[in-house]
């Protein structure tokens, strides 16, 4: 049976559970006109709108049988970072694990790396690096904090607009099969995006005696090579917080705590890059296999 990755969640709704009418309605809506169901509502401020063009929160694999029926396979793969904000689950979990509180304060985009002093002055002290979020437990007069990195997954392949064109005129039955081929690009999301962030930030944060928390979903974690793990929190530099999806209510999925992993930076890099490099002998053997015959 053919399989392709398509919309897993659309504006927070399980795409596979939508009626044809709802598919047409949501796929035609201007994304900035709809509220993001995962961002926290702050007192005195307007409801946060979706900032993801098209409103796709996650991808999911779909299969089509010989009769043309379309069914989902596996869990969603998170493509929008805001998807991780559901119910404040992440900050509670990280706070409990690393800071001893389920209600840490959250400080976003805190300056971390500064450029050359002279160049900095000329650029009005412009910052060249920031920590996405810092969680803080300031109770008792002792400043306890950790850094937090949230990583969604990019995708490669055909644009989602190919699918939206079908959705806008969809009459059923069920949901449409993805129009073009695409896939979650774990290589771009891990080694190319997440790994440099960790390599830049973790050494200093670790010297300060603090931890880096990294949040990803189970599909992302399962794509990584096996990492050597530390048995105790005190011996690690990075704590991986892995979430998964379960059927929720009102046509939505719910995030749940899946597992934590304690690793060093070096072992995390091994996992992100695909494991330990092969031997010189084996590598050169591959070179010889591909050389043209004499």
ROKEDREN-822443 format. One record per atom (N, C-alpha, C): residue in one letter; x, y negated, z negated. Coordinates in steps of 0.02 Angstrom, whole numbers, padded with zeros to 5 digits, always signed. Example, Ala and Ser with C-alpha at 12.3 -4.5 7.8 and 13.67 -1.06 7.14 Angstrom:
<nodes>
a+00660+00284-00390 a+00615+00225-00390 a+00660+00165-00390 s+00642+00112-00354 s+00684+00053-00357 s+00645-00002-00394 
</nodes>
This chain:
<nodes>
x+00042+00060+00000 x+00000+00000+00000 x+00044-00062+00000 x+00029-00111+00042 x+00069-00173+00042 x+00061-00210-00024 x+00114-00243-00045 x+00112-00282-00106 x+00148-00349-00095 x+00122-00401-00127 x+00151-00468-00123 x+00138-00504-00188 x+00181-00553-00201 x+00170-00596-00259 x+00128-00656-00239 x+00077-00668-00279 x+00034-00726-00268 x+00018-00760-00334 x-00036-00797-00335 x-00055-00835-00395 x-00076-00789-00452 x-00042-00795-00508 x-00060-00756-00567 x-00111-00794-00609 x-00097-00858-00621 x-00143-00902-00658 x-00149-00967-00620 x-00210-00991-00615 x-00224-01054-00581 x-00257-01101-00631 x-00222-01156-00647 x-00245-01203-00698 x-00264-01167-00763 x-00225-01116-00780 x-00234-01081-00843 x-00282-01022-00840 x-00315-01011-00784 x-00363-00956-00777 x-00330-00896-00743 x-00349-00836-00766 x-00328-00775-00734 x-00356-00774-00663 x-00313-00780-00614 x-00336-00787-00545 x-00378-00727-00523 x-00357-00668-00545 x-00392-00607-00524 x-00465-00605-00549 x-00481-00643-00601 x-00548-00643-00629 x-00593-00698-00602 x-00568-00739-00556 x-00608-00795-00531 x-00658-00772-00478 x-00715-00804-00477 x-00764-00793-00424 x-00741-00829-00361 x-00766-00809-00302 x-00748-00846-00241 x-00763-00920-00245 x-00819-00938-00277 x-00836-01009-00284 x-00784-01046-00325 x-00762-01013-00379 x-00712-01045-00423 x-00644-01048-00389 x-00628-00999-00349 x-00565-01000-00310 x-00565-01061-00264 x-00620-01072-00229 x-00625-01130-00184 x-00620-01195-00222 x-00655-01198-00278 x-00657-01260-00318 x-00588-01279-00345 x-00554-01231-00377 x-00490-01247-00408 x-00435-01259-00357 x-00436-01221-00302 x-00383-01230-00252 x-00390-01295-00214 x-00449-01325-00217 x-00461-01389-00182 x-00454-01449-00227 x-00447-01439-00292 x-00446-01494-00341 x-00378-01529-00341 x-00376-01595-00346 x-00313-01631-00355 x-00283-01611-00423 x-00221-01588-00423 x-00195-01559-00485 x-00191-01609-00542 x-00181-01672-00528 x-00176-01722-00581 x-00243-01740-00611 x-00297-01712-00583 x-00364-01727-00610 x-00385-01675-00662 x-00348-01620-00668 x-00366-01567-00714 x-00320-01565-00774 x-00348-01549-00832 x-00309-01547-00893 x-00266-01484-00895 x-00207-01489-00925 x-00166-01430-00937 x-00192-01398-01002 x-00213-01335-01000 x-00242-01304-01059 x-00191-01284-01112 x-00126-01292-01096 x-00074-01268-01142 x-00038-01323-01180 x-00040-01384-01155 x-00008-01439-01190 x-00050-01461-01250 x-00017-01476-01305 x-00053-01496-01365 x-00087-01563-01356 x-00147-01568-01383 x-00183-01632-01382 x-00159-01673-01441 x-00131-01732-01427 x-00104-01776-01479 x-00156-01829-01498 x-00166-01840-01563 x-00216-01889-01586 x-00202-01958-01556 x-00255-01989-01531 x-00249-02056-01504 x-00223-02060-01434 x-00206-02002-01404 x-00179-02002-01336 x-00226-01962-01290 x-00227-01981-01225 x-00271-01945-01179 x-00248-01872-01170 x-00294-01831-01148 x-00279-01760-01135 x-00227-01755-01080 x-00176-01715-01091 x-00122-01708-01042 x-00147-01673-00980 x-00131-01702-00922 x-00152-01673-00859 x-00099-01625-00832 x-00120-01584-00786 x-00074-01538-00753 x-00022-01578-00714 x+00041-01559-00719 x+00093-01592-00680 x+00127-01545-00630 x+00094-01488-00617 x+00121-01438-00571 x+00078-01440-00507 x+00107-01463-00453 x+00069-01468-00391 x+00041-01400-00372 x-00024-01398-00362 x-00057-01335-00346 x-00086-01300-00406 x-00061-01316-00466 x-00089-01288-00527 x-00073-01216-00541 x-00021-01188-00510 x-00003-01118-00520 x+00042-01113-00582 x+00017-01080-00634 x+00054-01072-00696 x+00102-01013-00693 x+00082-00962-00655 x+00122-00900-00652 x+00107-00863-00587 x+00154-00820-00568 x+00144-00775-00511 x+00126-00706-00537 x+00097-00666-00492 x+00082-00597-00509 x+00083-00555-00446 x+00103-00493-00452 x+00104-00449-00395 x+00034-00421-00381 x+00015-00421-00316 x-00049-00394-00295 x-00037-00340-00242 x-00079-00289-00243 x-00076-00235-00193 x-00143-00233-00156 x-00140-00212-00094 x-00200-00208-00052 x-00207-00137-00025 x-00264-00105-00037 x-00272-00037-00014 x-00297-00037+00059 x-00309+00023+00085 x-00328+00029+00156 x-00397+00000+00170 x-00437-00006+00119 x-00504-00036+00128 x-00502-00112+00120 x-00443-00139+00108 x-00436-00211+00101 x-00448-00237+00031 x-00459-00193-00017 x-00470-00215-00086 x-00405-00236-00118 x-00407-00289-00156 x-00347-00319-00186 x-00349-00310-00262 x-00294-00284-00289 x-00290-00274-00361 x-00222-00299-00386 x-00221-00325-00448 x-00158-00349-00476 x-00116-00291-00503 x-00051-00301-00507 x-00007-00251-00536 x+00042-00286-00583 x+00044-00264-00645 x+00092-00291-00693 x+00070-00358-00722 x+00113-00385-00765 x+00099-00448-00799 x+00117-00508-00755 x+00090-00566-00772 x+00111-00628-00739 x+00185-00643-00752 x+00215-00681-00707 x+00283-00706-00714 x+00279-00782-00718 x+00301-00810-00773 x+00291-00882-00786 x+00332-00926-00739 x+00298-00972-00705 x+00332-01018-00659 x+00329-01090-00682 x+00286-01106-00730 x+00280-01174-00756 x+00301-01175-00830 x+00350-01216-00849 x+00372-01218-00919 x+00316-01234-00968 x+00267-01274-00946 x+00212-01292-00991 x+00171-01231-01013 x+00177-01176-00974 x+00139-01116-00992 x+00160-01088-01060 x+00222-01101-01079 x+00248-01076-01143 x+00223-01115-01203 x+00186-01170-01191 x+00164-01213-01246 x+00099-01191-01278 x+00070-01138-01253 x+00004-01116-01278 x+00003-01106-01353 x-00045-01140-01385 x-00059-01130-01455 x-00001-01144-01502 x+00050-01178-01479 x+00108-01194-01520 x+00143-01130-01545 x+00132-01074-01510 x+00160-01010-01530 x+00236-01011-01534 x+00267-01042-01485 x+00340-01041-01481 x+00372-01078-01539 x+00350-01140-01552 x+00381-01178-01605 x+00370-01146-01673 x+00312-01116-01684 x+00299-01080-01746 x+00347-01021-01754 x+00354-00982-01701 x+00396-00922-01703 x+00469-00939-01713 x+00494-00987-01675 x+00564-01008-01682 x+00575-01038-01750 x+00528-01080-01772 x+00536-01112-01838 x+00538-01061-01894 x+00495-01011-01892 x+00494-00959-01944 x+00559-00919-01944 x+00584-00904-01885 x+00643-00861-01878 x+00708-00896-01897 x+00714-00959-01876 x+00779-00993-01883 x+00779-01048-01936 x+00720-01075-01953 x+00720-01133-01997 x+00679-01124-02060 x+00646-01068-02068 x+00608-01057-02129 x+00544-01097-02134 x+00516-01118-02077 x+00453-01155-02077 x+00415-01140-02014 x+00349-01137-02018 x+00307-01126-01960 x+00284-01191-01929 x+00304-01247-01959 x+00283-01313-01933 x+00343-01359-01925 x+00391-01340-01884 x+00449-01384-01875 x+00430-01446-01836 x+00467-01500-01848 x+00460-01559-01807 x+00496-01547-01741 x+00469-01576-01687 x+00498-01566-01621 x+00523-01632-01593 x+00586-01634-01575 x+00617-01693-01544 x+00637-01673-01474 x+00612-01708-01424 x+00625-01690-01354 x+00680-01733-01323 x+00718-01702-01278 x+00769-01735-01237 x+00816-01777-01280 x+00849-01745-01326 x+00897-01778-01369 x+00965-01781-01335 x+00996-01841-01329 x+01062-01846-01298 x+01113-01800-01331 x+01154-01768-01290 x+01202-01719-01315 x+01272-01729-01287 x+01278-01731-01220 x+01343-01740-01189 x+01350-01812-01166 x+01406-01843-01184 x+01419-01912-01164 x+01479-01914-01117 x+01478-01959-01068 x+01532-01965-01020 x+01591-02002-01049 x+01640-02016-01006 x+01698-02053-01026 x+01678-02120-01057 x+01713-02141-01110 x+01693-02200-01148 x+01690-02262-01105 x+01742-02273-01063 x+01743-02332-01021 x+01688-02329-00969 x+01682-02271-00936 x+01629-02263-00886 x+01561-02269-00918 x+01557-02245-00979 x+01494-02248-01016 x+01474-02320-01029 x+01522-02361-01049 x+01507-02431-01062 x+01484-02466-00998 x+01518-02450-00942 x+01500-02482-00879 x+01430-02460-00856 x+01411-02401-00875 x+01345-02375-00855 x+01293-02386-00910 x+01308-02433-00956 x+01262-02449-01010 x+01248-02387-01053 x+01303-02349-01067 x+01299-02292-01111 x+01248-02240-01087 x+01250-02229-01022 x+01205-02180-00993 x+01224-02110-01016 x+01175-02069-01031 x+01187-02001-01054 x+01192-01953-00996 x+01241-01908-00997 x+01249-01860-00943 x+01225-01790-00962 x+01197-01782-01022 x+01171-01717-01041 x+01125-01724-01101 x+01072-01685-01101 x+01024-01686-01156 x+01005-01615-01176 x+00984-01608-01239 x+00954-01546-01261 x+00879-01553-01252 x+00849-01504-01220 x+00777-01509-01203 x+00735-01522-01265 x+00743-01479-01316 x+00705-01488-01378 x+00748-01468-01437 x+00740-01506-01491 x+00772-01489-01555 x+00716-01481-01606 x+00715-01423-01639 x+00665-01410-01692 x+00698-01424-01759 x+00662-01458-01803 x+00691-01482-01866 x+00647-01463-01925 x+00680-01439-01978 x+00649-01431-02043 x+00687-01477-02091 x+00656-01534-02107 x+00690-01585-02148 x+00667-01582-02221 x+00634-01528-02241 x+00609-01523-02309 x+00667-01516-02359 x+00659-01546-02417 x+00709-01540-02469 x+00771-01583-02460 x+00769-01628-02411 x+00825-01673-02401 x+00883-01642-02364 x+00878-01578-02345 x+00931-01546-02307 x+00908-01540-02234 x+00949-01565-02188 x+00930-01565-02118 x+00946-01497-02087 x+00894-01458-02073 x+00902-01393-02041 x+00872-01397-01971 x+00910-01378-01921 x+00885-01384-01853 x+00914-01330-01808 x+00882-01321-01749 x+00907-01276-01697 x+00889-01307-01630 x+00926-01288-01579 x+00911-01310-01511 x+00864-01259-01478 x+00824-01284-01431 x+00776-01240-01397 x+00778-01252-01322 x+00787-01198-01286 x+00787-01199-01212 x+00730-01155-01188 x+00686-01182-01145 x+00631-01144-01117 x+00644-01135-01042 x+00642-01073-01018 x+00658-01061-00948 x+00603-01022-00913 x+00569-01056-00867 x+00522-01023-00822 x+00561-00995-00763 x+00525-00965-00715 x+00557-00932-00659 x+00540-00969-00594 x+00591-00981-00554 x+00580-01008-00487 x+00558-00950-00441 x+00532-00967-00382 x+00518-00914-00334 x+00547-00932-00266 x+00560-00882-00226 x+00585-00893-00158 x+00537-00860-00110 x+00536-00886-00049 x+00490-00859+00001 x+00442-00912+00026 x+00385-00889+00052 x+00337-00935+00082 x+00304-00981+00032 x+00289-01042+00054 x+00257-01092+00012 x+00189-01069-00011 x+00169-01092-00072 x+00103-01076-00098 x+00048-01108-00056 x+00065-01160-00018 x+00014-01192+00023 x-00016-01143+00073 x+00022-01093+00094 x-00005-01042+00139 x-00064-01006+00107 x-00057-00993+00041 x-00112-00960+00005 x-00170-01007-00008 x-00155-01070-00023 x-00208-01118-00037 x-00254-01128+00023 x-00225-01126+00082 x-00267-01135+00142 x-00320-01080+00147 x-00301-01019+00127 x-00349-00964+00127 x-00399-00973+00070 x-00375-00993+00011 x-00417-01001-00048 x-00473-01052-00037 x-00458-01106-00002 x-00507-01161+00005 x-00569-01140+00044 x-00562-01088+00084 x-00619-01064+00124 x-00640-00993+00104 x-00617-00970+00046 x-00628-00901+00027 x-00700-00888+00008 x-00729-00833+00035 x-00798-00815+00018 x-00803-00745-00013 x-00746-00713-00024 x-00746-00649-00057 x-00747-00591-00008 x-00755-00531-00033 x-00762-00514-00105 x-00695-00517-00141 x-00698-00521-00208 x-00638-00523-00249 x-00596-00584-00235 x-00530-00576-00239 x-00483-00630-00227 x-00443-00614-00164 x-00417-00665-00130 x-00380-00652-00068 x-00310-00623-00082 x-00287-00582-00035 x-00220-00555-00038 x-00172-00611-00019 x-00114-00618-00053 x-00067-00671-00036 x-00050-00672+00038 x-00048-00731+00066 x-00041-00739+00139 x+00029-00723+00163 x+00080-00741+00123 x+00150-00733+00144 x+00190-00698+00090 x+00250-00677+00109 x+00295-00645+00062 x+00331-00697+00018 x+00335-00683-00046 x+00375-00723-00093 x+00392-00677-00152 x+00438-00699-00193 x+00457-00658-00251 x+00485-00703-00305 x+00481-00682-00367 x+00514-00720-00421 x+00589-00718-00410 x+00621-00775-00413 x+00693-00779-00400 x+00730-00781-00467 x+00740-00724-00497 x+00773-00721-00562 x+00846-00741-00558 x+00877-00730-00500 x+00948-00749-00493 x+00957-00824-00496 x+00914-00862-00462 x+00919-00935-00465 x+00901-00961-00534 x+00852-00929-00566 x+00829-00952-00631 x+00879-00937-00687 x+00914-00880-00681 x+00961-00860-00733 x+01031-00886-00724 x+01071-00854-00679 x+01141-00875-00670 x+01150-00947-00646 x+01104-00970-00604 x+01113-01037-00574 x+01086-01093-00616 x+01034-01079-00656 x+01005-01134-00695 x+01016-01126-00770 x+00995-01069-00798 x+00998-01060-00870 x+01070-01051-00895 x+01109-01011-00861 x+01177-00996-00885 x+01220-01059-00893 x+01222-01105-00844 x+01262-01166-00855 x+01239-01206-00915 x+01174-01208-00927 x+01149-01244-00985 x+01177-01214-01050 x+01177-01147-01053 x+01202-01114-01113 x+01277-01124-01120 x+01313-01119-01065 x+01386-01126-01068 x+01407-01196-01089 x+01367-01245-01072 x+01383-01314-01090 x+01366-01328-01163 x+01309-01303-01185 x+01282-01324-01250 x+01301-01278-01309 x+01300-01213-01297 x+01308-01166-01352 x+01375-01171-01389 x+01433-01178-01354 x+01496-01181-01392 x+01497-01235-01445 x+01473-01295-01429 x+01472-01350-01477 x+01421-01337-01532 x+01361-01317-01511 x+01308-01304-01560 x+01330-01249-01609 x+01363-01199-01584 x+01387-01145-01627 x+01441-01169-01675 x+01487-01212-01651 x+01538-01240-01696 x+01507-01281-01752 x+01450-01311-01737 x+01415-01349-01788 x+01377-01304-01837 x+01380-01239-01825 x+01345-01191-01869 x+01271-01185-01856 x+01249-01202-01795 x+01178-01200-01778 x+01166-01147-01724 x+01102-01132-01711 x+01084-01081-01663 x+01049-01112-01602 x+01056-01076-01546 x+01018-01094-01486 x+00962-01042-01477 x+00901-01066-01472 x+00843-01023-01458 x+00827-01028-01384 x+00817-00971-01351 x+00800-00969-01280 x+00734-00932-01273 x+00686-00963-01239 x+00620-00933-01230 x+00611-00914-01157 x+00596-00850-01144 x+00580-00826-01078 x+00524-00775-01084 x+00496-00754-01028 x+00444-00703-01031 x+00474-00634-01019 x+00432-00583-01028 x+00458-00514-01025 x+00483-00495-00956 x+00451-00521-00903 x+00473-00506-00836 x+00544-00531-00825 x+00559-00591-00850 x+00625-00620-00844 x+00676-00577-00883 x+00659-00561-00946 x+00705-00521-00986 x+00719-00453-00954 x+00668-00421-00927 x+00677-00356-00897 x+00719-00358-00833 x+00726-00418-00803 x+00767-00425-00743 x+00841-00431-00759 x+00858-00444-00822 x+00927-00455-00842 x+00963-00389-00854 x+01028-00390-00846 x+01068-00332-00863 x+01067-00323-00939 x+01080-00263-00961 x+01079-00249-01033 x+01132-00291-01069 x+01112-00323-01123 x+01158-00363-01164 x+01176-00326-01228 x+01238-00331-01246 x+01258-00307-01313 x+01230-00355-01365 x+01199-00327-01416 x+01164-00368-01465 x+01196-00363-01534 x+01188-00416-01572 x+01210-00418-01642 x+01154-00392-01686 x+01172-00357-01739 x+01122-00329-01784 x+01093-00381-01832 x+01132-00433-01846 x+01111-00482-01895 x+01110-00552-01865 x+01061-00592-01885 x+01054-00660-01860 x+01117-00702-01873 x+01150-00690-01929 x+01208-00731-01947 x+01266-00723-01899 x+01268-00668-01862 x+01323-00655-01816 x+01311-00676-01744 x+01252-00703-01730 x+01236-00720-01661 x+01242-00795-01649 x+01247-00813-01585 x+01246-00883-01564 x+01181-00902-01530 x+01151-00853-01496 x+01089-00864-01459 x+01036-00814-01482 x+00976-00839-01493 x+00919-00795-01508 x+00871-00800-01450 x+00859-00744-01417 x+00812-00741-01362 x+00742-00725-01390 x+00695-00768-01376 x+00625-00758-01396 x+00586-00740-01332 x+00566-00677-01329 x+00533-00651-01268 x+00458-00646-01281 x+00419-00676-01237 x+00346-00673-01243 x+00317-00630-01188 x+00257-00606-01199 x+00221-00567-01148 x+00149-00591-01146 x+00112-00564-01098 x+00042-00585-01088 x-00005-00528-01107 x-00060-00546-01137 x-00114-00498-01151 x-00180-00529-01128 x-00228-00486-01109 x-00294-00514-01090 x-00323-00555-01147 x-00345-00615-01130 x-00373-00659-01181 x-00449-00665-01174 x-00474-00724-01184 x-00546-00736-01178 x-00557-00794-01130 x-00619-00802-01110 x-00638-00856-01064 x-00599-00854-00999 x-00582-00793-00976 x-00548-00785-00912 x-00476-00807-00913 x-00444-00804-00970 x-00374-00826-00976 x-00332-00770-01007 x-00267-00773-00994 x-00220-00732-01031 x-00200-00768-01095 x-00173-00730-01142 x-00145-00759-01203 x-00073-00738-01210 x-00031-00785-01232 x+00038-00768-01247 x+00041-00731-01313 x+00089-00686-01319 x+00101-00654-01384 x+00176-00646-01395 x+00194-00642-01457 x+00264-00629-01474 x+00281-00558-01455 x+00333-00550-01417 x+00351-00483-01394 x+00411-00455-01432 x+00467-00490-01430 x+00527-00466-01464 x+00579-00522-01468 x+00627-00514-01513 x+00685-00559-01517 x+00749-00519-01506 x+00800-00552-01480 x+00864-00521-01469 x+00919-00569-01492 x+00966-00543-01532 x+01021-00583-01558 x+01083-00568-01516 x+01112-00620-01484 x+01171-00609-01443 x+01222-00665-01452 x+01282-00652-01430 x+01333-00704-01424 x+01327-00736-01356 x+01362-00791-01345 x+01362-00824-01280 x+01393-00778-01228 x+01450-00748-01244 x+01484-00704-01195 x+01439-00647-01172 x+01405-00615-01219 x+01362-00560-01201 x+01300-00583-01162 x+01277-00643-01176 x+01222-00671-01138 x+01242-00684-01066 x+01303-00709-01057 x+01328-00722-00989 x+01333-00656-00950 x+01356-00603-00983 x+01359-00537-00951 x+01290-00515-00927 x+01240-00526-00970 x+01173-00506-00951 x+01145-00548-00894 x+01159-00613-00894 x+01133-00657-00843 x+01166-00646-00776 x+01230-00628-00776 x+01266-00619-00713 x+01263-00549-00686 x+01231-00503-00723 x+01222-00436-00697 x+01267-00385-00726 x+01301-00401-00781 x+01341-00350-00815 x+01415-00359-00805 x+01453-00308-00825 x+01526-00310-00822 x+01550-00302-00750 x+01598-00344-00728 x+01624-00337-00660 x+01652-00267-00648 x+01646-00243-00586 x+01673-00178-00569 x+01749-00181-00565 x+01780-00123-00561 x+01853-00119-00559 x+01879-00144-00492 x+01942-00165-00491 x+01974-00188-00429 x+01972-00132-00377 x+01986-00071-00398 x+01988-00014-00352 x+01921-00005-00317 x+01867-00008-00356 x+01800+00001-00327 x+01782-00056-00281 x+01800-00117-00300 x+01784-00175-00260 x+01821-00172-00193 x+01886-00155-00195 x+01924-00151-00133 x+01901-00094-00089 x+01875-00041-00120 x+01847+00014-00081 x+01788-00010-00038 x+01748-00055-00066 x+01692-00084-00028 x+01717-00126+00030 x+01773-00162+00018 x+01802-00202+00072 x+01823-00157+00130 x+01857-00103+00113 x+01882-00057+00165 x+01824-00026+00204 x+01769-00011+00169 x+01711+00019+00202 x+01681-00027+00254 x+01690-00091+00245 x+01659-00139+00291 x+01706-00167+00344 x+01769-00148+00340 x+01817-00169+00391 x+01803-00132+00457 x+01813-00165+00513 x+01803-00129+00577 x+01855-00075+00585 x+01838-00021+00619 x+01886+00034+00628 x+01947+00010+00667 x+02005+00039+00651 x+02067+00018+00685 x+02065+00036+00760 
</nodes>
